[in-house]
Amino acid sequence: MNEQTRDLEIEATALQIRKIGNSVGVILPKELLARLNLKEGDKFYPVEQPDGSLRLTPYNPKHARTMKIARDVMREYRDTLAALAK
């Protein structure tokens, strides 16, 4: 793929912020929705990367961190939790 073709492809996927009612939003083309395996009503989260770019993911990073902490606590207090469950 030459540089000019790549530039045209990038421009074709550029998104524009639009006014929607009293808010603003971004309209995602259906081809992009298909590539991301998303449909209307799905949630996805922007995650800022160290280089300043954004990554879109269906996984809530805050929830993932919370679940890791919960698993660590449950592993550490396994015996206590088992005794309480009796």
C-alpha distances in whole Angstrom, upper triangle without the diagonal:
4,7,8,6,7,10,11,10,12,15,15,16,19,22,25,29,31,35,36,40,41,38,35,32,28,27,25,23,24,20,20,24,23,20,23,25,28,30,32,35,33,33,30,31,29,29,28,27,28,25,26,23,24,24,25,27,30,32,34,34,38,39,38,39,43,42,42,45,47,46,47,50,51,51,53,56,55,59,60,58,59,63,62,61,64
4,6,5,6,9,10,11,12,14,16,17,19,22,25,29,31,35,37,40,42,39,35,32,29,28,26,24,26,22,22,26,25,23,25,28,30,32,34,37,35,35,32,32,30,30,29,27,28,25,26,24,25,25,27,29,32,34,36,36,40,41,40,41,44,44,44,47,49,48,49,52,53,53,55,58,58,61,62,60,62,65,65,63,67
4,6,5,6,9,10,10,12,14,15,16,20,23,26,29,33,35,38,39,36,32,30,27,26,24,23,25,22,22,25,25,23,25,28,29,32,34,36,34,34,31,30,28,28,27,25,26,23,23,21,23,23,25,28,31,33,35,35,38,40,38,40,43,43,43,46,48,47,48,51,52,52,54,57,57,61,61,60,61,65,64,63,66
4,5,5,6,9,10,11,12,15,15,19,21,25,27,31,33,37,38,35,31,29,26,25,24,22,24,21,21,25,25,23,25,28,29,31,33,36,34,34,31,31,29,29,28,27,28,25,25,23,24,25,26,29,32,34,36,36,39,41,40,42,45,45,45,48,50,49,50,53,54,54,56,59,59,63,64,61,63,67,66,65,68
4,5,5,6,9,10,11,13,14,18,21,24,27,30,32,36,37,34,31,28,25,24,22,20,21,18,18,22,22,20,22,25,27,29,31,33,32,32,29,30,28,28,28,27,28,25,25,23,23,24,24,27,30,32,34,35,38,39,38,40,43,43,43,46,48,48,49,52,53,53,55,57,57,61,62,60,61,65,64,62,66
4,5,5,6,9,10,11,12,16,19,22,25,29,30,34,35,32,29,26,22,22,20,18,20,17,17,20,20,18,20,23,25,27,29,31,29,29,26,26,24,25,24,23,25,22,22,19,20,20,21,24,27,29,31,31,35,36,35,37,40,40,40,43,45,44,45,48,49,49,51,54,54,58,58,56,58,61,60,59,63
4,5,5,6,9,10,11,14,17,20,23,27,29,32,33,30,27,24,21,21,19,18,21,18,17,21,22,20,21,25,25,27,29,31,30,29,26,26,24,25,24,23,24,21,21,18,19,20,21,24,27,30,31,32,35,36,36,37,40,41,41,43,45,45,46,49,50,51,52,55,55,59,60,57,59,63,61,60,64
4,5,5,6,9,10,14,16,20,22,25,27,31,32,30,26,24,20,19,18,16,18,16,16,20,20,19,21,24,24,26,27,30,29,29,27,27,25,26,26,25,27,24,23,20,21,22,22,25,28,30,32,33,36,37,37,39,41,42,42,45,47,47,48,51,52,52,54,56,56,60,61,58,60,63,62,61,65
4,5,5,7,9,12,15,19,21,25,26,30,31,29,25,22,19,18,15,14,16,13,13,16,17,15,17,20,21,23,24,27,26,26,24,24,22,24,23,23,25,23,22,19,19,19,19,22,24,27,29,30,33,34,34,36,38,39,39,42,43,43,45,48,48,49,51,53,53,57,57,55,57,60,59,58,61
4,5,5,6,10,13,16,19,23,24,28,29,26,22,20,16,16,14,13,16,14,12,16,17,15,16,20,20,22,24,26,24,24,21,22,19,21,20,20,22,19,18,15,16,16,17,20,23,25,27,27,30,32,31,33,36,37,37,39,41,41,43,45,46,47,49,51,51,55,55,53,55,58,57,56,59
4,5,5,9,11,15,17,21,23,26,27,25,21,19,15,15,14,13,16,15,14,17,19,17,18,22,22,23,24,26,25,25,23,23,21,22,22,22,24,21,20,17,17,18,19,22,24,27,29,29,32,34,34,35,38,39,39,42,43,44,45,48,49,49,51,53,54,58,58,55,57,61,59,58,62
4,6,9,11,15,17,20,22,25,27,24,21,18,15,13,12,10,13,11,11,15,16,15,17,19,19,21,22,24,24,24,22,23,21,23,23,24,26,24,22,19,19,19,19,21,23,27,28,29,32,34,33,36,38,38,39,42,43,44,45,48,49,49,51,53,53,57,57,55,57,60,59,57,61
4,6,10,13,15,19,20,24,25,22,19,16,12,11,9,8,11,10,8,12,13,12,13,16,16,18,19,21,20,20,18,19,17,19,20,20,23,21,19,16,15,15,15,18,20,23,24,26,29,30,30,32,34,35,35,38,39,40,41,44,45,45,48,50,50,54,54,51,53,56,55,53,57
4,7,10,13,17,18,22,23,20,16,14,10,10,10,10,13,13,11,14,16,15,15,19,18,19,20,22,21,20,18,19,16,19,18,19,22,20,18,15,14,15,15,18,20,23,24,25,28,30,30,32,34,35,36,38,40,40,42,44,45,46,48,50,50,54,54,51,54,57,55,54,58
4,7,9,13,14,18,19,16,13,10,7,7,7,9,12,13,11,13,16,15,15,18,16,17,17,19,18,18,16,17,15,18,18,19,22,20,18,15,14,15,14,17,19,22,23,24,26,28,28,30,32,33,34,36,38,39,41,43,44,45,47,48,49,53,52,50,52,55,53,52,56
4,6,10,12,16,17,14,10,8,6,7,9,11,15,16,14,15,19,19,18,21,19,19,18,20,20,19,18,18,16,19,19,21,24,22,19,17,16,17,16,20,21,24,24,26,27,29,30,32,34,35,36,38,40,41,42,44,45,47,48,50,51,54,54,51,54,57,55,54,57
4,7,9,13,13,10,6,6,5,8,10,13,16,18,16,17,20,20,19,22,19,19,18,19,19,18,17,17,15,18,19,21,24,23,19,17,16,17,16,19,21,23,23,25,26,28,29,31,32,34,35,37,38,40,41,43,44,46,47,49,49,53,52,50,52,55,53,52,56
4,6,10,11,9,5,5,6,8,11,14,17,19,17,18,21,22,21,23,20,19,17,18,20,19,19,19,18,22,22,25,27,26,23,21,19,21,19,22,23,25,25,27,28,30,31,33,34,36,37,39,40,42,43,45,46,48,49,51,51,55,54,51,54,56,54,53,57
4,6,7,6,4,6,9,10,14,16,19,22,20,20,24,25,24,25,22,21,18,19,20,20,20,21,20,23,24,27,30,29,25,24,22,23,21,24,24,27,26,28,29,30,32,34,35,36,38,40,41,42,44,45,46,49,50,51,52,55,54,52,54,57,54,53,57
4,6,5,5,6,9,10,13,16,18,21,20,19,23,24,23,24,20,19,16,16,18,18,19,20,20,24,25,28,31,30,27,25,23,24,21,23,23,26,25,27,28,29,31,33,33,35,37,39,39,41,43,44,45,47,49,50,50,54,53,50,52,55,52,51,55
4,5,8,10,13,13,17,19,21,25,23,22,26,27,26,26,23,21,18,18,20,20,21,22,23,26,27,31,34,33,30,28,26,27,24,26,25,28,27,29,30,30,33,35,35,36,39,40,40,43,45,45,46,49,50,51,51,55,53,50,53,55,52,51,55
4,7,10,14,15,19,22,24,27,25,24,28,29,27,28,25,23,20,19,21,21,22,22,22,25,26,30,32,32,29,27,25,26,24,26,26,28,26,29,28,30,32,34,34,36,38,39,39,42,44,44,45,48,49,49,50,54,52,49,52,54,51,51,54
4,7,10,13,16,19,21,24,22,21,25,26,24,25,22,21,18,17,19,18,18,18,18,22,22,26,29,29,25,24,21,23,21,23,22,25,23,25,25,27,29,30,31,33,35,36,36,39,41,41,42,45,46,47,48,51,50,47,50,52,49,49,52
4,7,10,13,16,19,21,19,19,23,23,22,23,20,19,17,17,18,17,17,17,16,20,20,23,26,26,22,21,19,20,18,21,21,23,22,24,25,26,28,30,30,32,34,35,36,38,40,41,42,44,46,47,48,51,50,48,50,53,50,49,53
4,7,10,13,15,18,16,15,19,20,18,19,16,16,14,14,15,14,14,14,14,17,18,22,25,24,21,19,16,17,15,18,18,20,20,22,23,24,26,28,29,30,32,34,35,36,38,40,41,43,44,45,46,50,49,46,48,51,49,48,51
4,6,10,12,14,12,12,16,17,15,17,14,14,13,14,14,14,13,14,13,17,18,20,23,23,20,17,15,15,13,16,17,20,20,22,23,25,26,28,29,30,32,34,35,36,38,40,41,42,44,46,46,50,49,46,49,51,49,48,52
4,6,9,12,10,10,14,15,14,15,13,12,11,13,14,14,14,15,15,19,20,23,26,25,22,19,17,17,15,17,17,20,21,23,25,26,27,30,31,32,34,36,36,38,40,41,42,44,46,47,47,51,50,48,50,53,51,49,53
4,6,8,6,7,10,11,10,12,10,10,10,13,12,13,12,14,14,18,19,21,25,24,21,18,16,15,12,14,15,18,20,22,24,25,26,28,30,30,32,34,35,36,38,40,40,42,44,45,46,49,49,46,48,51,49,48,51
4,5,5,6,9,10,11,12,11,11,12,15,15,16,15,18,17,21,22,24,27,26,24,20,18,17,15,17,17,21,23,25,27,28,28,31,33,33,34,37,38,38,41,43,43,44,47,48,48,52,52,49,50,54,52,50,54
4,5,5,6,9,10,10,9,9,10,14,13,15,15,18,19,22,24,25,29,28,26,23,20,19,16,17,17,20,23,25,28,28,28,31,33,32,34,37,37,38,40,42,42,43,46,47,47,50,51,48,49,52,51,49,52
4,5,5,6,9,10,10,11,13,16,16,17,16,19,19,22,24,24,28,27,25,22,19,18,16,17,17,21,23,25,28,28,28,31,33,33,34,37,38,38,40,42,42,43,46,47,47,51,51,48,49,53,51,49,53
4,5,5,6,8,9,10,12,15,14,15,13,15,15,18,20,21,24,23,22,18,16,14,12,13,14,18,20,22,25,25,25,28,30,30,31,34,35,35,37,39,39,40,43,45,44,48,48,45,47,50,49,47,51
4,5,5,6,5,6,9,12,10,12,11,14,15,18,20,22,25,25,23,20,17,15,12,12,12,16,18,21,23,23,23,26,28,28,29,32,33,33,35,37,37,39,41,43,42,46,46,43,44,48,46,44,48
4,5,5,6,8,11,14,12,14,14,17,18,20,23,24,27,27,26,22,19,17,14,14,13,17,20,22,25,25,25,28,29,29,30,33,34,33,36,38,38,39,42,43,42,46,47,44,45,48,47,45,48
4,5,8,11,14,16,14,15,14,16,16,18,20,21,24,24,23,19,17,14,12,12,13,16,19,21,24,24,23,26,28,28,29,32,33,32,34,37,37,38,40,42,41,45,46,43,44,48,47,45,48
4,5,9,12,13,11,11,10,12,13,15,18,18,22,22,21,18,15,12,9,9,9,12,15,17,20,20,20,23,25,24,25,28,29,29,31,34,34,34,37,39,38,42,43,40,41,44,43,41,45
4,7,11,12,10,11,11,14,16,18,21,22,25,25,25,21,18,15,12,11,9,13,16,18,21,20,20,24,25,24,26,29,29,29,31,34,33,34,37,38,38,41,42,39,40,43,42,40,43
4,7,8,6,8,9,12,14,17,20,22,25,26,24,21,17,15,11,10,9,12,15,18,20,19,20,23,24,24,26,28,28,29,31,33,33,34,37,38,38,41,42,38,40,43,42,40,43
4,6,6,9,11,14,17,20,23,25,28,29,27,24,20,18,14,14,11,15,17,20,22,21,22,25,26,26,28,31,30,31,34,35,35,37,39,40,40,43,43,40,41,44,43,41,44
4,6,9,11,15,17,20,23,26,29,30,28,25,21,19,16,15,13,16,18,21,23,22,23,26,27,27,29,31,31,32,35,36,36,38,41,41,41,44,44,41,42,45,43,41,44
4,7,10,13,16,19,22,25,29,29,27,24,21,19,15,15,12,15,15,19,20,19,21,24,24,24,27,29,28,29,32,33,33,35,38,38,38,41,41,38,39,42,40,38,41
4,7,10,13,16,20,22,26,27,25,22,18,16,12,11,8,11,12,16,17,16,18,21,21,21,24,26,26,26,29,31,31,32,35,36,35,39,38,35,37,40,38,36,40
4,7,10,13,17,19,23,24,22,19,16,14,10,9,6,9,9,13,14,13,15,18,18,19,21,23,23,24,27,28,29,30,33,34,34,37,37,34,36,39,37,35,39
4,7,10,13,15,19,20,18,16,12,10,6,5,4,7,7,10,12,13,14,16,17,18,20,22,23,24,26,28,28,30,32,33,33,37,37,34,36,39,37,36,40
4,6,10,12,16,17,15,13,10,8,6,5,6,7,6,8,10,11,12,14,16,17,18,20,22,23,25,26,27,29,31,32,33,36,36,33,36,39,37,36,40
4,6,9,13,14,12,10,6,6,5,7,9,10,9,9,12,14,14,16,18,19,20,22,24,25,26,28,29,31,32,34,35,38,38,36,38,41,39,39,43
4,6,10,11,10,8,6,5,6,7,10,10,9,8,10,13,13,13,16,18,18,20,22,23,24,26,28,29,30,32,33,37,36,34,37,40,38,38,42
4,7,8,6,6,5,6,9,11,14,14,13,11,13,16,16,16,19,20,20,22,24,25,26,28,30,31,32,34,35,39,39,37,39,42,41,41,44
4,5,5,5,6,7,10,12,16,15,15,12,15,18,17,16,20,21,21,22,25,26,26,28,30,31,32,34,35,39,39,37,40,43,42,42,45
4,5,7,9,11,14,16,19,18,18,15,17,20,19,18,21,23,22,23,26,27,26,29,31,31,32,35,36,40,40,39,41,44,43,43,47
4,6,9,11,15,17,21,20,20,18,20,23,22,21,25,26,25,27,30,30,30,33,35,35,36,38,40,43,43,42,45,47,47,47,50
4,7,10,13,16,19,19,19,17,19,22,22,21,24,26,26,27,30,31,31,33,35,36,36,39,40,44,44,42,45,48,46,46,50
4,7,10,13,17,17,17,16,19,21,21,21,24,26,25,27,30,30,31,33,35,35,37,39,40,44,44,42,45,48,46,46,50
4,7,10,13,14,14,13,16,18,18,19,22,23,23,25,27,28,29,31,33,34,35,37,38,42,42,40,42,45,44,43,47
4,6,10,11,12,11,15,16,16,17,20,21,21,23,25,26,27,29,31,31,33,35,36,40,40,38,40,43,42,41,45
4,7,9,10,11,14,15,15,17,19,20,21,23,25,25,27,29,30,31,33,35,35,39,39,37,39,42,41,40,43
4,5,7,9,12,13,12,15,17,17,18,21,22,22,24,26,27,28,30,32,32,36,36,33,35,39,37,36,40
4,7,9,12,11,11,15,16,16,17,20,21,21,23,26,26,27,29,31,31,34,35,32,33,37,35,34,37
4,6,9,8,8,11,12,12,14,16,17,17,20,22,22,23,26,27,27,31,31,28,30,33,32,31,34
4,5,5,6,9,10,11,13,15,15,17,19,20,21,23,25,26,26,30,30,27,29,32,31,30,34
4,5,5,6,9,10,11,13,14,15,17,19,20,21,23,25,25,29,29,27,29,32,31,30,34
4,5,5,6,9,10,11,12,14,16,17,18,20,21,23,24,28,27,25,27,30,28,28,32
4,5,5,6,9,10,10,12,14,15,16,18,20,21,22,25,25,22,25,28,26,25,29
4,5,5,6,9,10,11,12,14,15,17,18,20,21,24,24,22,24,27,26,25,29
4,5,5,6,9,10,11,13,14,15,17,19,20,23,23,21,24,27,25,25,29
4,5,5,6,9,10,11,12,14,15,17,18,21,21,19,21,24,22,22,26
4,5,5,6,9,10,10,12,14,15,16,19,19,17,19,22,21,20,24
4,5,5,6,9,10,11,12,14,15,19,19,17,19,22,22,21,25
4,5,5,6,9,10,11,12,14,17,17,16,18,21,20,20,24
4,5,5,6,9,10,11,12,15,14,12,15,18,17,17,21
4,5,5,6,9,10,10,14,14,12,14,17,17,17,20
4,6,5,6,9,10,13,14,13,15,18,18,18,21
4,5,5,6,8,11,11,10,13,15,15,16,19
4,6,5,5,9,9,7,10,13,12,13,16
4,6,5,9,10,9,11,14,14,15,17
4,6,8,9,10,12,14,14,16,18
4,6,5,6,9,10,11,12,15
4,6,5,6,9,10,11,13
4,5,5,6,9,10,11
4,5,5,6,9,10
4,5,5,6,9
4,5,5,7
4,5,6
4,6
4
